[in-house]
Amino acid sequence: MGAFHAYDIRGIWGKDWDRETAYKVAYFIPRLLGADKVLVGRDCRVSSPEVHDAVVKGVTDAGADVYDIGLSSTPMVYFGTANYGFKASVQITASHNSAPYNGMKVSTTDAQAIGYDAGLGQIKQWIDAGEPTPVAARRGQVFQKEILADYLAFMRKFKEDYSGITIAMDLSNGMSNLFAKEIFGTGANVHYLFDTMDGRFPNHEPNPLIEANVVPLENLVREVSADAGVIYDGDADRVVFVDERGRFISPDLLIALMGRYYVGKRGLKGIVLQDIRSSKAVGEYLEPMGCKMYTWKVGRAFAAAKLREIDGVWGGELAGHFYFRDFFYSDSGLLASIIVLNIVKALKAEGKTLSQAIAEIVRYENSGEINYRCEDKKGAMDAVKDYFMAREKATAFMDFDGYRVEFPDWWFNVRPSNTEPYLRFLCEASSRALLEEKIAVVDRILKEQFGATR
């Protein structure tokens, strides 16, 4: 049962969870959400057909109907859930994890996420308690449902003409293969890497936050003199960008860049959501435009719900999730890439490059997330917080997702991973020397007091 996490169900298939668990989770979904029909999609992983069979059997044995959309990206399931009025949906995917993993992302009305606190925990309790799963007197039926055409039509409403820019795209052998060429075309100005679906992910793991995985795209950008590079994760809910010089762009900076589209082009000056790890530069760039920043927890189960609650216009996370009021307050790698490429097109018309636009945002030296293996995560977090707060006067303190502590010329966030055995540390400072000094102190605390390793 080690596959239940804060945001979803995920683990090594056949080890962390299996057919029996998948069946029982699916069986209890209609009961949990009061649904008589469940939308089901799946990614291209080798194990996904087996998970799919167990899910379909579980839902139908419970007496609910399955509307099967077949191969799909995770945002396609969000779209289908909200657009067609489903009270329950399941996407079978392990997102950015390597090939042996699989998982389930569960949503309800209007594509609202069902995380552990919102219902997955209740399902786990039912399973742990041995709650019976009798076959309903009237078993559910299975209907095939085609939604790709509607999804593409929805997305095309935002797309502009990209014929004047050169684009490089890494589809990661994942679910972005369903739509990338339909949206961005196959002309001489668009160059693709790993543009076949292959759930073994033979070219690289489908995680664009791992530096090595982005190298082929960076090389392609330079080779074809692209104006921007785009790389999706396995289920295409996340996207990461590379500038025209072949350099990785920290995803939180894209939250700021999107102000050029939402404020500059569409005149929308509402609330913008960022996660607790986001650079201070994001707010410093957007607030003069008339936006109001809202900082919140990491993860879709938290971010999408909060964006809906505050009626935010858009938002994002350091992990490459971007959320949109335009997309049912949910995340979409495709919509994010459309918006960023719209901006790249406009920049080129102004005689500007993507790297120049990003340089206008960046104001600090940033460590990026540093991962520590650490047994006593809470003790380690407290030790880091207490050390600095005893020695410096904090200007801001947040404690809703680990700790974020801000000082006049630097800040840090330290938080436990919800899905992996890591303590994550990130800091930002006004100079490289100050940044390195603070990292060295944290390194010493965690290694000497808690035996942590990087």
C-alpha positions in Angstrom: 0.0 0.0 0.0 3.0 2.3 -0.3 1.6 3.8 -3.5 -0.8 6.2 -1.8 0.7 9.8 -1.8 -0.5 13.3 -1.2 -1.5 13.9 -4.8 -2.2 10.6 -6.4 -1.5 6.8 -6.3 1.9 6.0 -7.7 4.7 3.4 -7.3 6.5 0.5 -9.0 3.9 -1.7 -10.6 3.9 -5.2 -9.2 5.9 -4.1 -6.1 4.4 -1.0 -4.5 0.9 -1.8 -5.8 -0.7 -4.4 -8.1 -3.9 -5.5 -9.8 -5.8 -6.1 -6.6 -5.0 -2.6 -5.3 -5.9 -1.0 -8.6 -9.2 -3.0 -8.7 -10.2 -2.0 -5.1 -9.3 1.7 -5.6 -11.4 1.8 -8.8 -14.2 -0.1 -7.1 -14.5 2.5 -4.3 -14.2 5.6 -6.6 -18.0 5.6 -7.5 -18.9 5.3 -3.8 -16.5 8.0 -2.7 -17.6 10.5 -5.4 -21.3 9.6 -5.7 -20.7 8.8 -9.4 -22.6 6.4 -11.7 -20.1 6.9 -14.5 -16.3 7.3 -14.6 -14.1 8.7 -17.3 -11.0 6.6 -17.8 -7.8 7.3 -19.7 -4.3 5.8 -19.7 -0.8 6.6 -20.8 1.5 4.5 -23.0 3.4 2.7 -20.3 3.9 -1.0 -20.8 1.9 -1.8 -17.6 -1.0 0.6 -18.4 -3.2 -1.9 -20.2 -3.0 -4.2 -17.2 -3.8 -1.4 -14.8 -6.6 -0.3 -17.1 -8.2 -3.7 -17.1 -8.2 -3.8 -13.3 -9.7 -0.3 -13.1 -12.4 -1.0 -15.6 -13.4 -4.2 -13.8 -13.4 -2.4 -10.4 -15.6 0.4 -11.6 -18.1 -1.8 -13.5 -18.2 -4.4 -10.6 -19.2 -1.5 -8.4 -22.2 -0.8 -10.7 -20.9 2.3 -12.5 -20.3 2.7 -16.2 -16.9 3.4 -17.7 -16.4 5.9 -20.5 -13.1 4.8 -21.9 -11.1 7.4 -23.8 -8.1 5.1 -24.4 -4.6 6.6 -24.7 -4.6 10.2 -23.3 -2.6 12.8 -21.7 -3.5 13.7 -18.1 -4.8 17.2 -19.1 -7.1 15.5 -21.7 -8.7 13.6 -18.8 -9.1 16.9 -16.9 -10.7 18.4 -20.0 -13.0 15.5 -20.5 -14.0 15.5 -16.8 -15.0 19.2 -16.8 -16.2 19.6 -20.4 -18.6 16.7 -20.3 -19.7 16.9 -16.7 -18.3 13.8 -15.1 -18.3 13.5 -11.4 -15.3 11.0 -11.4 -12.4 10.3 -13.6 -9.1 8.3 -13.6 -6.0 8.8 -15.5 -3.6 5.8 -15.4 -0.1 7.3 -15.4 3.0 7.6 -13.4 3.7 11.0 -14.9 7.4 11.8 -15.0 8.6 8.6 -13.3 10.6 5.9 -15.1 9.1 3.0 -17.0 8.6 0.5 -14.1 6.3 2.9 -12.3 2.6 3.4 -12.8 -0.2 5.2 -11.0 -3.7 6.7 -10.9 -4.7 10.4 -10.8 -8.3 10.8 -9.7 -10.5 13.8 -10.3 -14.1 14.9 -9.6 -16.5 17.5 -10.8 -14.9 20.4 -12.8 -11.6 18.4 -12.9 -11.0 19.0 -9.2 -8.1 16.9 -7.9 -8.8 14.1 -5.4 -5.7 13.9 -3.3 -5.1 11.9 -0.1 -6.9 14.4 2.1 -9.8 14.8 -0.3 -10.6 11.1 -0.6 -7.7 8.8 -1.5 -7.0 8.4 2.2 -10.6 7.3 2.8 -10.2 4.7 0.0 -7.0 3.5 1.7 -8.9 3.1 4.9 -11.6 1.1 3.3 -9.0 -1.2 1.7 -7.0 -1.5 4.9 -10.2 -2.4 6.9 -11.0 -5.1 4.4 -14.2 -3.4 3.2 -16.1 -6.0 1.0 -16.3 -5.4 -2.7 -19.4 -7.4 -3.8 -20.3 -7.3 -7.5 -23.3 -5.1 -8.1 -26.6 -6.6 -9.2 -26.4 -4.4 -12.2 -22.8 -4.3 -13.4 -21.7 -1.2 -15.2 -21.1 -1.1 -18.9 -18.1 0.1 -20.9 -18.5 2.8 -23.5 -15.7 4.0 -25.8 -15.6 7.8 -25.9 -13.6 9.9 -28.4 -12.5 13.3 -27.0 -9.3 14.2 -28.8 -11.0 16.2 -31.5 -12.9 18.4 -29.0 -9.7 18.8 -26.9 -7.7 20.0 -29.9 -10.5 22.3 -31.0 -10.5 23.8 -27.4 -6.7 24.3 -27.5 -6.6 25.8 -31.0 -8.6 28.8 -29.6 -5.4 30.0 -27.9 -2.9 29.1 -30.7 -1.4 31.7 -33.0 0.5 31.3 -36.3 4.0 30.1 -35.5 5.3 30.1 -39.1 7.6 33.0 -38.3 9.5 31.2 -35.5 11.6 28.1 -35.3 10.6 25.6 -32.6 12.4 22.5 -31.2 10.3 20.0 -29.3 11.2 16.9 -27.2 8.1 14.7 -26.9 9.8 12.3 -24.5 8.2 9.3 -26.1 5.2 10.2 -24.0 1.6 11.4 -24.4 2.4 14.7 -26.0 2.7 12.6 -29.2 -1.1 12.6 -29.3 -1.4 16.3 -30.0 2.0 18.1 -30.7 2.1 17.6 -34.4 -1.7 18.4 -34.7 -1.2 21.7 -32.9 2.3 22.8 -33.9 2.5 21.1 -37.3 5.2 19.4 -39.2 6.6 22.2 -41.3 10.3 23.0 -41.8 10.2 25.4 -38.8 9.3 22.7 -36.2 11.8 20.1 -35.2 10.9 17.0 -33.1 12.8 14.6 -30.8 11.5 11.3 -29.6 8.2 11.7 -31.4 6.8 8.2 -31.0 4.9 6.9 -28.0 7.0 4.2 -26.3 6.2 3.4 -22.6 9.7 2.0 -22.1 11.0 5.6 -22.6 14.1 4.3 -24.4 15.7 7.7 -25.0 15.5 9.3 -21.5 13.3 9.2 -18.5 10.2 11.4 -19.1 11.3 13.9 -16.4 12.3 17.3 -17.8 13.6 18.5 -14.5 16.6 16.1 -14.7 19.4 18.0 -16.4 20.6 15.1 -18.5 17.1 14.6 -20.0 17.1 18.1 -21.4 20.5 17.9 -23.1 19.3 16.4 -26.4 16.7 19.3 -26.7 19.4 21.9 -25.8 21.6 20.5 -28.5 18.8 20.5 -31.0 17.9 24.1 -30.2 21.5 25.2 -31.0 21.7 22.9 -34.1 18.6 24.3 -35.8 18.8 27.9 -34.4 15.4 27.5 -32.7 13.8 30.5 -31.0 12.7 28.2 -28.2 12.8 24.6 -27.1 9.9 22.7 -25.4 10.0 19.4 -23.5 7.0 17.6 -22.0 7.0 15.0 -19.3 5.5 11.6 -19.7 1.8 12.4 -19.3 2.1 16.0 -20.7 0.8 17.8 -17.7 4.2 19.4 -17.2 6.4 21.3 -19.6 9.8 22.9 -19.5 11.4 25.4 -21.8 14.9 26.1 -23.3 15.9 29.5 -24.6 17.3 30.2 -28.1 20.9 29.7 -26.7 20.0 26.2 -25.6 19.8 27.1 -21.9 17.3 25.6 -19.5 14.8 28.2 -18.1 13.7 27.7 -14.5 10.0 27.1 -14.7 9.0 29.6 -12.0 10.3 32.4 -14.2 7.8 31.3 -16.8 5.0 32.4 -14.4 6.4 35.9 -14.7 6.9 35.7 -18.5 3.2 34.7 -19.0 2.3 38.2 -17.7 3.3 39.4 -21.2 0.3 37.4 -22.6 -2.3 37.6 -19.9 -1.7 41.2 -18.9 0.1 42.6 -21.9 -2.1 41.1 -24.6 -5.4 40.2 -22.8 -5.4 42.9 -20.1 -6.1 40.4 -17.2 -4.6 41.7 -14.0 -6.0 39.4 -11.4 -4.4 37.1 -8.9 -1.4 34.9 -9.9 -0.5 31.7 -8.0 3.0 30.6 -7.3 4.4 27.8 -5.1 6.4 28.3 -2.0 9.7 27.7 -3.9 9.2 30.5 -6.5 11.7 33.2 -7.0 11.0 36.6 -5.4 11.7 38.0 -8.9 8.3 36.6 -10.1 6.3 38.8 -7.9 8.7 41.8 -8.4 8.1 41.5 -12.1 4.3 40.9 -12.1 3.1 43.2 -9.3 4.1 46.5 -11.1 1.9 45.2 -14.0 -1.1 45.2 -11.6 -1.1 41.5 -10.6 -1.4 40.3 -7.0 0.7 37.3 -6.0 -0.6 34.4 -3.9 1.9 31.9 -2.6 0.8 28.3 -1.8 1.6 24.7 -1.4 3.4 22.5 -4.0 1.3 20.0 -6.0 -1.8 19.9 -8.2 -4.1 18.7 -5.4 -3.3 22.0 -3.6 -2.5 24.4 -6.4 -5.5 23.8 -8.6 -7.9 23.9 -5.7 -6.4 27.2 -4.5 -6.4 28.8 -7.9 -10.1 28.0 -8.1 -10.8 29.3 -4.6 -9.1 32.7 -5.3 -10.3 32.8 -8.9 -6.7 33.3 -10.0 -6.0 34.0 -13.7 -3.0 31.7 -14.0 -0.2 30.2 -11.8 2.6 27.8 -11.8 5.1 25.7 -9.9 8.9 25.2 -10.0 8.2 21.6 -11.2 6.8 22.9 -14.5 3.1 22.7 -13.8 1.1 25.7 -15.0 -2.5 26.3 -14.0 -5.1 28.3 -15.9 -8.5 29.8 -15.3 -8.9 29.2 -19.0 -8.5 25.5 -18.5 -10.8 24.7 -15.6 -8.2 26.0 -13.1 -6.2 22.9 -14.0 -2.7 22.3 -15.3 -1.9 21.8 -19.0 1.6 21.4 -20.5 0.0 22.0 -24.0 -1.7 25.3 -23.1 1.4 26.5 -21.3 3.5 25.8 -24.4 1.0 27.5 -26.6 1.0 30.6 -24.4 4.8 30.7 -24.2 5.2 30.3 -28.0 2.7 33.1 -28.5 5.0 35.2 -26.4 8.1 34.1 -28.3 6.4 35.1 -31.5 5.6 38.5 -30.2 9.1 38.9 -28.8 10.6 38.1 -32.2 8.4 40.7 -33.8 9.8 43.2 -31.4 13.4 42.2 -32.2 13.8 40.5 -28.8 14.9 36.9 -27.9 13.5 34.7 -25.2 16.7 34.9 -23.2 16.5 38.7 -23.2 12.9 38.5 -21.9 14.0 36.1 -19.1 17.0 38.3 -18.3 14.5 41.2 -17.6 12.9 39.0 -14.9 15.9 37.4 -13.2 17.3 39.5 -10.2 18.8 36.9 -7.9 21.2 34.0 -7.7 19.3 30.8 -7.2 20.4 27.4 -5.9 17.7 25.3 -7.6 16.3 22.5 -5.5 18.9 20.5 -3.6 17.8 17.0 -2.5 19.0 15.4 0.7 18.3 11.9 1.8 17.3 12.3 5.4 15.5 10.1 7.9 14.4 12.8 10.4 12.9 15.3 7.9 11.0 17.3 10.5 13.9 17.5 12.8 16.2 18.6 10.0 13.7 21.2 8.8 13.4 22.7 12.3 17.2 22.8 12.8 17.7 24.8 9.6 14.9 27.2 10.4 15.9 27.7 14.0 19.6 28.2 13.1 18.9 31.1 10.8 16.0 32.7 12.6 18.1 32.9 15.8 20.9 34.8 13.9 19.0 37.0 11.4 15.8 39.0 11.5 13.3 37.4 9.2 11.1 39.7 7.0 8.6 36.9 6.1 7.8 33.4 7.4 5.6 30.7 5.8 5.0 27.3 7.3 2.3 25.6 5.2 4.6 23.5 3.0 7.8 23.0 4.9 9.2 26.5 5.8 10.0 29.5 3.7 11.9 32.1 5.6 12.8 35.5 4.0 15.6 37.9 5.1 16.5 41.3 3.5 19.0 39.9 1.0 18.2 36.1 0.8 15.5 33.5 1.5 15.2 29.7 1.7 12.6 27.0 1.5 13.1 23.6 3.1 10.4 21.0 2.7 9.8 17.2 2.7 9.0 15.5 -0.6 5.5 14.1 -0.6 6.4 11.4 -3.2 10.1 10.6 -2.6 12.4 10.0 0.3 14.0 13.4 0.2 14.3 16.7 2.1 14.3 19.5 -0.5 16.2 22.7 0.1 16.2 25.8 -2.1 17.6 29.3 -1.5 18.0 32.5 -3.4 20.4 35.4 -2.6 21.4 38.8 -3.9 24.9 37.6 -4.8 26.6 34.3 -5.7 29.0 34.6 -2.7 26.1 34.9 -0.3 24.2 32.1 -1.9 27.2 29.7 -1.6 27.8 30.7 2.0 24.2 29.8 3.0 24.2 26.5 1.1 27.5 25.6 2.9 25.9 26.3 6.3 22.8 24.2 5.5 25.0 21.4 4.1 26.9 21.3 7.3 23.8 21.2 9.6 22.1 18.5 7.6 25.2 16.3 7.2 26.7 16.7 10.7 23.5 16.6 12.8 21.3 14.3 10.7 23.6 12.2 8.5 21.9 13.5 5.4 23.4 12.9 2.0 23.0 14.7 -1.3 
